[in-house]
Amino acid sequence: MPRKSSPQSERQANYSIEICPQCQQFLGRSYPQCATCREIVERPIRDAWQALLQAQNIASTAPAGQELAATVLERSDEYWWSEVEAAMRLTPCPACGGPLGYGSSDCEECLWRSDMFWGKDVEVSPEGTILRNEHAMRVIIRALGQAHRHSQASIEGWRLYLPFLSQGPQPGSTRDDRRYAQAIKAGRGRELAECTSIEEMYEITRGGRK
């Protein structure tokens, strides 16, 4: 199955940073606890799944939707990260019964299946089949959904980064969100909380602690 254009890359981004009316943080920063932040951050996943259903003329409530989810998981390297993510959330874990990859914190099946589906980024990224920000988005959404697997410093850094990342790259941008995310997750706390761009956070991080 040939790769298609990424649903996220086709969206027109809005680059002004908004304040979430529910949690009063930069919109997306309180993901996944804040329902409004969660709605914004997970929108690419929902949109991608709806687009896939429409392309195949499948109703979202039909049993065929579950069959499609199974197909996506079986052939995950042929689908975009957002489509695979949606399929996982629609598939019950055979061990704990929760959404596959997001069930019980001690469920080994969830952890194993989650890690298994994301092993091809190094292979596909150089070919241009996954954008820099899509890889970072994939990693951060999954990490925040499985926060028990990561250090508090990493979780804090990813949450600081997410409001900017969820907007997508500006047209023509060569910003490497993978590199930025690795640097910013080092745990700078309130020192970075008021920054209004990824570049500003990155420069502070590179400059060392105050």
Buried (B, 14 or more C-beta within 10 A) or exposed (E): EEBBEBBBBEEEEEEEBEEBEBBEBBBBBBBBEBEBBBBBBBBBBBBBBEBBBEEEEBEEEEEBBEEBBEBBBEEBEBBBBBBBBBBBBBBEBEBBEBBBBBBBEEBEBBBEBBEEBBEEBEEBBEEEBBBBBBBBBBBBBBBBBBBEBBEEEBBBBBBBBBBBBBBBBEEEEEBBBBEBBBBBBEBBEEBBBEBEEBEEBBEBBEEEEE
